[in-house]
Amino acid sequence: MRPAANDPSQLLDRQQAFGYTQEDIQFFLEPMAIAGDDPIGSMGSDTPIAVLSKKPKLLYNYFKQNFAQVTNPPIDPIREELVMSLVSMIGPRPNLLGRDAGAHKRLEVSQPVLTNADVEKIRSISTLVDGAFRTATIDCTWPATEGADGLSNALQRICLNATDAVLADNNILILSDRAVSAERIAVPALLATAAVHHHLIRQGLRMQTGLVVETGEAREVHHFCVLAGYGAEAINPYLAFETLGGRSGSARA
């Protein structure tokens, strides 16, 4: 059963479980919610790179984007809508060189960040679009009693479950860490996504399914970019939405 989204104590527990900080909320989430802007940092930042830091870091921080250092204005699909697009396709990918390249059906979303309602529609899409899509949700958590050693077993289980789901004709997989609690630890969403993506490639099954990530961990634009780079076709940052909802609720109070 999912915890109530409007319970402040449970919201704080989930934020702590995923390593949220006041800086994440104040300098990343709130500016994006209020102005739709990705905060721009200083090019002279002297923050130690993740691998040399003595503090725990999210897996996303070990990756960097390579791009032109100065663009004026910042390049994005809003200002460059004639040549850029955020449209994402979810589902099996056809062989572009095959004769039936146009026979596959895929879901089209206007941008890859899904609301909670969007991901619930995808979860139940088999009842909405008869026969075209079948969705399976894979739990990306493991028992806290297993400690750190349980991570490896959890990744193996997730990959095997993904294989079984695709072989059972499910053409959309939702990798979800919503089951996180005091008893269950969430596998880092990027690690789970990359593991499933490459495992299905090795099995020759990756083109038969789409990957949607339902995670409380992602909250920055960089997080979404890295997830997309490792195979996610859409991301539902449910805890980021709940956090903003909690902030707006406290502001009204």
C-alpha positions as CSV (number, residue, x, y, z in Angstrom):
1,M,0.0,0.0,0.0
2,R,1.3,3.4,-0.9
3,P,1.8,6.0,1.9
4,A,-0.4,9.0,1.9
5,A,1.1,11.8,-0.1
6,N,-0.1,14.4,2.3
7,D,1.5,12.9,5.5
8,P,4.4,15.2,6.4
9,S,6.2,12.6,8.5
10,Q,6.1,10.0,5.8
11,L,7.1,12.5,3.2
12,L,10.2,13.4,5.3
13,D,11.0,9.7,5.7
14,R,11.0,9.2,2.0
15,Q,13.0,12.4,1.4
16,Q,15.7,11.2,3.8
17,A,15.6,7.7,2.2
18,F,16.5,9.2,-1.1
19,G,19.0,11.7,0.2
20,Y,17.1,15.0,-0.3
21,T,18.7,18.1,1.1
22,Q,17.3,21.6,1.7
23,E,19.6,22.8,-1.2
24,D,17.9,20.3,-3.5
25,I,14.5,21.8,-2.7
26,Q,15.5,25.5,-2.5
27,F,17.9,25.7,-5.5
28,F,16.6,23.0,-7.9
29,L,13.0,22.0,-7.3
30,E,11.4,25.3,-6.4
31,P,13.0,27.3,-9.2
32,M,11.9,24.7,-11.7
33,A,8.4,24.7,-10.3
34,I,8.0,28.4,-10.1
35,A,9.8,29.6,-13.3
36,G,10.3,26.4,-15.3
37,D,14.0,27.1,-15.3
38,D,16.9,24.8,-14.7
39,P,19.2,26.7,-12.3
40,I,22.4,27.8,-13.9
41,G,25.6,27.4,-11.8
42,S,29.0,29.0,-11.9
43,M,31.5,27.8,-14.5
44,G,34.1,28.3,-11.8
45,S,32.6,25.8,-9.3
46,D,35.3,24.2,-7.2
47,T,33.1,21.4,-5.8
48,P,35.2,18.2,-5.7
49,I,34.3,15.7,-8.3
50,A,32.2,12.8,-6.8
51,V,35.0,10.2,-7.0
52,L,37.3,12.4,-4.9
53,S,34.6,13.5,-2.4
54,K,34.6,12.2,1.2
55,K,30.8,12.7,1.3
56,P,28.2,10.2,-0.1
57,K,27.1,11.2,-3.5
58,L,24.2,10.1,-5.8
59,L,25.3,7.9,-8.7
60,Y,24.3,10.7,-11.2
61,N,27.1,12.9,-9.8
62,Y,29.7,10.5,-11.2
63,F,28.7,11.5,-14.7
64,K,29.2,14.8,-16.5
65,Q,27.6,16.2,-19.6
66,N,29.9,17.4,-22.4
67,F,28.6,20.4,-24.2
68,A,29.5,23.9,-25.3
69,Q,30.4,25.9,-22.2
70,V,28.8,29.1,-23.3
71,T,25.5,29.5,-25.1
72,N,23.5,32.7,-25.1
73,P,20.6,32.2,-24.5
74,P,20.7,28.6,-23.0
75,I,19.7,26.1,-25.7
76,D,16.4,24.4,-24.8
77,P,13.3,23.1,-26.6
78,I,11.3,26.1,-25.5
79,R,13.5,28.7,-27.2
80,E,14.5,26.4,-30.1
81,E,11.1,24.7,-30.7
82,L,11.6,24.7,-34.5
83,V,14.6,22.4,-34.3
84,M,14.3,20.7,-31.0
85,S,11.7,18.4,-29.4
86,L,11.1,16.7,-26.0
87,V,8.7,14.2,-27.6
88,S,9.5,10.7,-26.3
89,M,8.3,7.3,-27.7
90,I,7.6,4.5,-25.2
91,G,7.4,0.8,-26.3
92,P,9.0,-1.7,-28.6
93,R,11.4,-0.4,-31.1
94,P,11.0,-1.6,-34.7
95,N,13.9,-2.7,-36.9
96,L,14.2,0.4,-39.2
97,L,15.7,-1.8,-41.9
98,G,12.9,-4.4,-41.7
99,R,9.9,-4.7,-43.9
100,D,7.5,-4.2,-41.0
101,A,9.2,-1.1,-39.6
102,G,5.9,0.8,-39.4
103,A,3.9,-2.1,-37.9
104,H,4.8,-1.5,-34.3
105,K,2.7,0.7,-32.0
106,R,4.4,3.0,-29.6
107,L,3.2,5.5,-27.0
108,E,4.0,9.1,-27.8
109,V,4.4,11.5,-24.8
110,S,5.0,15.2,-25.3
111,Q,8.0,15.2,-22.9
112,P,9.7,12.4,-20.9
113,V,8.8,13.5,-17.4
114,L,5.6,11.8,-16.4
115,T,3.1,12.9,-13.8
116,N,1.8,10.4,-11.3
117,A,-1.5,10.3,-13.3
118,D,0.5,9.6,-16.5
119,V,2.3,6.7,-15.1
120,E,-0.9,5.2,-13.7
121,K,-2.4,5.4,-17.2
122,I,0.6,3.5,-18.6
123,R,0.4,1.0,-15.8
124,S,-3.2,0.2,-16.8
125,I,-2.9,0.7,-20.5
126,S,-3.8,-2.9,-21.4
127,T,-7.3,-2.1,-20.3
128,L,-7.4,1.2,-22.2
129,V,-5.8,0.1,-25.5
130,D,-6.9,-3.4,-26.1
131,G,-4.1,-5.7,-27.1
132,A,-1.6,-3.1,-28.3
133,F,0.4,-2.7,-25.0
134,R,1.0,-4.8,-21.9
135,T,2.8,-3.4,-18.9
136,A,4.7,-5.0,-16.0
137,T,5.9,-3.3,-12.9
138,I,9.3,-4.5,-11.4
139,D,10.1,-3.8,-7.8
140,C,13.5,-2.1,-7.5
141,T,13.9,-2.5,-3.7
142,W,15.5,-5.1,-1.5
143,P,15.0,-6.1,2.2
144,A,17.0,-3.9,4.6
145,T,17.8,-7.1,6.6
146,E,20.2,-8.1,3.8
147,G,22.3,-5.0,4.2
148,A,24.7,-3.8,1.5
149,D,25.3,-7.3,0.3
150,G,21.7,-7.5,-0.8
151,L,22.3,-5.0,-3.7
152,S,23.9,-7.5,-6.0
153,N,21.1,-10.1,-5.4
154,A,18.5,-7.4,-6.0
155,L,20.1,-6.4,-9.3
156,Q,20.1,-10.0,-10.5
157,R,16.5,-10.5,-9.5
158,I,15.5,-7.3,-11.3
159,C,17.2,-8.3,-14.5
160,L,15.7,-11.8,-14.3
161,N,12.2,-10.4,-13.7
162,A,12.7,-8.0,-16.7
163,T,13.6,-11.0,-18.9
164,D,10.6,-13.0,-17.7
165,A,8.3,-10.0,-18.2
166,V,9.4,-9.4,-21.8
167,L,9.2,-13.1,-22.6
168,A,5.6,-12.9,-21.3
169,D,4.9,-10.3,-24.0
170,N,4.9,-7.3,-21.8
171,N,6.2,-4.5,-24.1
172,I,6.4,-1.7,-21.4
173,L,8.4,-2.3,-18.2
174,I,8.0,0.1,-15.2
175,L,11.1,0.0,-12.9
176,S,9.6,1.2,-9.6
177,D,11.1,2.0,-6.1
178,R,7.8,3.1,-4.6
179,A,8.0,0.1,-2.1
180,V,10.9,1.9,-0.3
181,S,10.3,1.9,3.5
182,A,12.1,1.3,6.8
183,E,12.1,-2.4,5.8
184,R,13.1,-2.0,2.1
185,I,16.0,-0.2,0.5
186,A,15.7,1.3,-3.0
187,V,18.2,0.3,-5.6
188,P,19.7,3.5,-7.2
189,A,17.4,4.2,-10.1
190,L,20.3,4.8,-12.5
191,L,21.9,1.5,-11.5
192,A,18.7,-0.5,-12.0
193,T,17.9,1.2,-15.3
194,A,21.4,0.6,-16.7
195,A,21.4,-3.0,-15.5
196,V,18.1,-3.9,-17.1
197,H,18.9,-2.0,-20.3
198,H,22.2,-3.8,-20.9
199,H,20.9,-7.2,-19.6
200,L,18.1,-7.1,-22.2
201,I,20.5,-6.1,-24.9
202,R,22.6,-9.2,-24.0
203,Q,19.5,-11.3,-24.1
204,G,18.5,-9.9,-27.5
205,L,15.2,-8.5,-26.0
206,R,15.8,-4.8,-25.6
207,M,14.0,-3.8,-28.8
208,Q,10.9,-5.6,-27.7
209,T,10.1,-3.4,-24.8
210,G,10.2,0.2,-23.4
211,L,11.5,1.3,-20.0
212,V,9.7,3.7,-17.7
213,V,11.4,4.6,-14.4
214,E,9.2,5.4,-11.4
215,T,11.6,6.8,-8.8
216,G,11.7,9.1,-5.8
217,E,15.4,9.7,-6.4
218,A,15.5,11.9,-9.5
219,R,14.9,15.6,-8.9
220,E,17.4,17.5,-11.1
221,V,17.5,17.9,-14.9
222,H,20.9,16.2,-14.9
223,H,19.3,13.1,-13.2
224,F,16.7,12.9,-16.0
225,C,19.4,13.3,-18.7
226,V,21.5,10.5,-17.3
227,L,18.6,8.1,-16.9
228,A,17.6,8.8,-20.5
229,G,21.2,8.2,-21.6
230,Y,21.1,4.7,-20.0
231,G,17.8,3.6,-21.5
232,A,14.8,5.3,-19.8
233,E,12.2,6.5,-22.2
234,A,10.2,8.3,-19.5
235,I,10.6,9.1,-15.9
236,N,8.1,9.7,-13.1
237,P,9.8,11.6,-10.2
238,Y,6.9,11.0,-7.8
239,L,8.8,12.2,-4.7
240,A,9.8,15.5,-6.4
241,F,6.1,16.1,-7.1
242,E,5.1,15.2,-3.5
243,T,7.8,17.5,-2.2
244,L,6.6,20.4,-4.2
245,G,3.0,19.6,-3.2
246,G,4.1,19.6,0.5
247,R,5.8,23.0,0.1
248,S,2.8,24.6,-1.6
249,G,0.5,23.2,1.1
250,S,2.7,24.6,3.9
251,A,2.8,28.0,2.1
252,R,-1.0,28.1,1.9
253,A,-1.2,27.2,5.6
